[in-house]
Amino acid sequence: MRIAYKAYDRAGREIADAIEAPGVSEADEMLRKQGLFVTELIERNVALTGQTAKSIVSADGEVAPARKAVGVFGRTARLKDVTGFFRQLSVLVATGTPMVDALAAIERQASEGKWRATVSDIRQRVEEGSTFAQAMEPHGRYFDAVCRSLIAAGESSGRLEDMMKRLAMLTRQQLKVRSNVAGAMVYPCLLLVVCFGVMGVMMGFVLPRFEGLFQSLGAPLPPTTRLLMDVSNFVRGYWWGVIAGIGVAGYGIYSWFMSRPGVLWWHRTVLRLPIFGRVVRSFATSRVTRVLGVLLEGRVPMLDALKLTRESTGNSCFAELVLRAEEEVTRGGNMSSVLGASRLISQSVTEAVRSGEKTGQVGPVLVNLAEFMDEDNEVILRSLTSIIEPVILIVLGLLVGFVAISMFLPLFDLATTAQSGGGG
């Protein structure tokens, strides 16, 4: 297979050429061994950066996530499996259990399904003589490039047990952050469902009963009441069209957000939001610092660590920032100079990275930064949730109040007219 690429050599010169390789990952490995820093790999007109295809790098250096979408619940379930896997494996290996026996023990504990089949395949490959990192390579769905790189570094340095502990810590923290975010959004989402449910019941069942009452009384209707009646009649008369329209609109919005322009727009827009954007930046910065710090502490070379971090950012703006840091490091510069010129990274993080570069302790500094930021993010997330919940309740109350007042207002007018007539 012929794969085109763009890369930088050790002198900082850009190279655009092609190479024969079985696949993208093999081409990336071959070029890296030649001392080249790869920025773009193209296979069949699809640009893939790295083995996991987490991001796409265009010819102009712009980075965007891949279009492939995975359900949040599916990712969380797989992350739970991987977290437990590395925790159990590190404990078994630390007690002197051979790798094959440790994998067999974890396989027996796993429930039937894809995960058990994955562990079984890894065990069989290790039994056949493959390294642990090589055995995980066909299972990128569970073990991304960060995992495989740390395991490979641990095997080559004889520190596999330490690497598995680092991976267990990394995946456990990622799972904790994801669980905190999901837990914080449960109640607001439930309130939104209740809000739309109440409005649907009132439009479909309550308003038609009032319409018959108003017609029998012959009372004039206020503008708001007529508007609600018209909306209710339209929804009940053309419910099939409303459902079809919502479905088509939803599919169109989903397709656009899965496209490269849509993803780029969303990633840039969400970072510019007044309050929510600051939270997203903080979580993204924490993820970048933690992944990069763990990789550097695992003795992964700086350029490889930056590349793997870029592939795991999950946000195209941060991926583009890490790409610029890669290019600066390739030219012999410092990563902190790129971070300091960006609005995505706070000044305190930049200064900490600059200090780590001066002392040669970038990895530990980044890991400590991630720990502090995760603690702050938990507080920020709880505060944001405490603000969102009353806002949703207020909006729900205003909507229900608007409908109730619009329905009872004609009755009040009729009662007032009757009293005036009786008094006369």
Secondary structure, 3 states (H helix, E strand, C coil): CEEEEEEECCCCCEEEEEEECCCHHHHHHHHHHCCCEEEEEEECCEEEECCCCCEEECCCCCEEECCCCCCHHHHHHHHHHHHHHHHHHHHHHHCCCCHHHHHHHHHHHCCCCHHHHHHHHHHHHHHCCCCHHHHHHHHCCCCCHHHHHHHHHHHHHCCHHHHHHHHHHHHHHHHHHHHHHHHHHHHHHHHHHHHHHHHHHHHHHHHHHHHHHHHHHCCCCCHHHHHHHHHHHHHHHCHHHHHHHHHHHHHHHHHHHHCHHHHHHHHHHHHHCCCHHHHHHHHHHHHHHHHHHHHHHCCCCHHHHHHHHHHCCCCHHHHHHHHHHHHHHHCCCCHHHHHHCCCCCCHHHHHHHHHHHHHCCHHHHHHHHHHHHHHHHHHHHHHHHHHHHHHHHHHHHHHHHHHHHHHHHHHHHHHHHHHHHHHC
